Amino acid sequence: MNSTQQAGGVEATVRDFWATRPVRPTAGSKAAGVSAAIARRYGVDPILVRVSFVVLTFYGGAGIVLYMLGWLLFPKEAAPLPGQTTPRREPTRTWIAAVLVVLLFPGMLWMINSMAVLGLAAGPIALYFLHRNQGDRQVTGTENPPPQATPTGENTWVYPGVAPQQQTPPAWDPLGAAPFAWDLPEPHEPEPPEPQNRRFRWYNPAALLVTFVCTTVIASMGAPAYFVLATALGLLGVAMVIGAFLHVGRWPIVIAVPLTMIALLASVVHQERISDMDVADFGVGDVRFAPTSTSQVLPNYDRSAGTIDLDLSQLQISSGQVVHTSANVGAGHVQIRVPSTVDVRAECAADVGEVDCLNRYANGPDLHQTINDQGPDGPGGGEIVLTATAGTGNVEVIRD
């Protein structure tokens, strides 16, 4: 981390990143060169960068959106100007930028309203910390440095065809005892061979062991398969990022790639189970249930964070039949619709937020309402007994 970043904090780091942002190279790129640009700018393995984009793609396509943003914002390496040796920075072509903007605008609007926004935020956050720790590396693709000025305090003119004589003693003759040999080249010590980094040979086996132990513990607690596989992928991803900074092997990718395919298949199967209303999963996100018969009504609908939309308006319930159910969310919104003619006994509660329980509205902390509503047709017919609670958020029970 350089001194400017240390002094200015987040704002200085962002400004420094923009001024020295990665340059997409002409050689070594597989597509638009975004992964190769990040890898070359910060000295990390390009395969790790590409794997990161692939993993983020499974979060609602966030990896594709982030790659397109890099394509749009990172300049392209171009041929140097005449008389210069350093490649120039060339902005993305106008027609490519226009196409990218057209594709990015609807994609980002859709992602902001879904859980994919987590993957979209993970990329910039990771790039910020990478630049904060590796941003002082040599920047490629900048302008040529200005030539050094010739000293004006001495006469440097020589006769044509005669080489100028060295006026100061070299480092090997600090006393100036052998001026006749000053034109000899400076002796160079042989460069030592690069030492093999054996300090972290234990890292990859240890990382795999930690991943195996953590996923085994989570699986033994009854977590679903998709969650166990996602946890293993997350731990392997963190291990590979740390391993890139330690310059150790990258062979955990061999395990991560097939594991990603299996996790994707497991998540698809799990989503199909939710859509078929086989289970009500305890997790994060928005879910909607619309049972039409009493056998389809589950006793509990739970989410850690998100929205539970339970539509009972089309529920076929016979006279004298009683249906019990509950909906609970840790942080978010619970909405339950009930038929217009059934009797309803509802208990609505929220630690902090708003409660609208059959037109009885309240807001603030420690909310609790108990309602016994027999509907516009009076007592009789079927009855629904429900509980709707939220830790932080809104609870709403309405008649159809």
Secondary structure by P-SEA (a helix, b strand, c coil): ccaaaaaccaaaaaaaaaacccccccccccccaaaaaaaaaccccaaaaaaaaaaaaaccaaaaaaaaaaaacbbbbbbbcccccbbbbbcccaaaaaaaaaaaaaaaaaaaaccaaaaaaaaaaaaaaaaaaccccccccccccccccccccccccccccccccccccccccccccccccccccccccccccccccccccaaaaaaaaaaaaaaaaaaaacccaaaaaaaaaaaaaaaaaaaaaacccccaaaaaaaaaaaaaaaaaaaaaaaaacccccccbbbbbbbbccccccccbbbbcbbbbbbbcccccccccccccbbbbbccbbbbbbbccccccbbbbbbcccccccccccccccbbbbbbbbccccccccbbbbbbbbbccbbbbbbcc
